[in-house]
Amino acid sequence: MKSGSKILAVLVLLVGLVLANYLASHLPVRFDATASKIYTLSPGTKALLGKLDEPVTVDFYFSADTRGLPIQLKNYADRVQGMLRQYARLAGGKLVLNIINPRPDTPEEEKATAAGLQSLGSREGEPFYFGVVATRAEKIVTLPAFSPEREQLLEYDLSLLLNDVRHVDSDKKKLGLITSLPLQGSSPQDAQMMMMLQQRPQSGQYVATEWGRNFTLVSVPATAESLPAGLDALAIIHPQNLSPKLQFAIDQFLLGGGKVLLALDPASEYFKGQAGQQAMLMGGPPPNVSSDLPLLLKAYGITYNAQSVAGDLEHILPQSNPRTGATIRNPTFLRLDASNASPESPVTSLLKSFWFLGAGSLTIKAPAGVTVTPLIETSEQGGEIPALTIQFSAADDLSRQLTAPGKKTLAALLQGKFPSAFPDGAPKDEKYEDKKDTPPPVLAAPALKESKANSTLLIIADTDWLLDDVSFNPQARQQGLLVPMNDNLDLASNAIDFLAGSEDLLSIRGKGAAFLPFRVVQEMDAAARKKFDAQLSTLESRLNEVQSNLSKLQARRSDEGRLVASPEMKAEIEKFQKDEASIRGEQRVIRRTLREDIDALGARLLWFNLLTTPVLVGLFGLWFARARRRA
């Protein structure tokens, strides 16, 4: 073959590769080989795109030319752009995607600023934009800035954006609230009574303020016999003495496709604190510190013991004794972290800290047609303690009294079609039981025996986590500042936002990141540290002992500041100094050993990546040359 023909063949091959890559990137067919299917859209997103009745314009802003951007951020922007292209392909022409690069001092930058996007700034000091704006008719919804920390919820955030922009109404959704806790502060009647008793009325909890930002809170008393019409979600917090009619109304609301947040508590710390004072003031028995809805829970396959408290030896929230200052380790006061939470649910996937005080545990055997997702669980060192035992035992003694060891579910999400807790219909009205001549009231609609649509129940076996005393730093609160100590408030906000969303959004689950950590390296590092931790701990103890003895010897100085020591003492000091140097040398050797296997693996992977492609190309060349000779 002539040299000119060879050059032409190479050029044709290069052009072919470029065209193949271009066509592959624009073909509607995709193969997702990732473990968590991060590039596959959920059925809820596909259903949402199919409901777009009018065109939606999505402007994706990314300052691609900004200098100094980390490569991880550029890769994340590529993933966002790729997912938006998938949305556009599946929308059937109802979603118009515009990719905009807002350079400094351009109309595109002015448009980004006018739309409400945040200028993040870069290492070089240039303005940087990374957000999206969705427009439908006159309605505009903005996601001001993408955060790599929310990569797991990327699809959820984009679908939430589309769901918001396709709804024209701007009225707040209604959240029904049934609670025995003063989340909204003292009622006018209670406030008046407390003032008569020269007591300060109770102020509301911040969680109610937070819910009130996005929802219209509709209070429902425990004595009510029905729920207000038009509720988008219902929050039931520490229910006590609910009327049978109200329980029936809750059951029918859930079966009608409703979304319910139910928070129960076997041992409310709030009511424990109120019990003594209220009993003295009112002259009656202390209020019930536990809450339960046994009739409803049994029908939904939920076992919850209102007389038992969950504990965890691995995740104890330390407390300080106010009198002695000593540390108290009560295993029923839990400080949980991300390892205890579901990484898939939008409710918990990005949260890292939960404080629960005296929570209960849940055992769920859901009926057919209902799926269960545990949201928050204890570690394998979890267990249960009878609530009565806690009252008569010291906090430090409770760790030895944990029973039924193993992982305990503290919060769970149930979705699907529930059976009714009232299979025989509404409970009888006592007002008409003894009056045969007076007909009972006629129901507006026949009672549901099972869910007519997918229903959602989010149940949490604790209520104290909602209170300001558990969520915010007490010292800062005294100065009028709200400094969170955990993610409890975010859990409350996420739960209601999730429940009040559309049915399509409820099916979208969090996914993994596009760039996963190298688990082999992590496991090797953990194994090596476990192997050498004991040696390092021993060396650290020896080093502390040597330094302590050395400090005591060197502290023996005369009035002139000179060290007074016999030859024996000087020899002992020199020995301690040599021991200190020797121990530090051993520590350096162990720490270096910790990295040897990992560094060796990294070197092997580097050479593997460098040599794989040339070796494969060389083998292909040899095969091709041999095939030509045979031909």
Order of alpha helices (4+ residues) and beta strands (2+ residues): alpha-alpha-beta-alpha-beta-alpha-beta-beta-alpha-beta-alpha-alpha-beta-beta-alpha-beta-alpha-alpha-beta-beta-beta-beta-beta-beta-beta-beta-beta-alpha-beta-beta-alpha-alpha-alpha-alpha-alpha-alpha
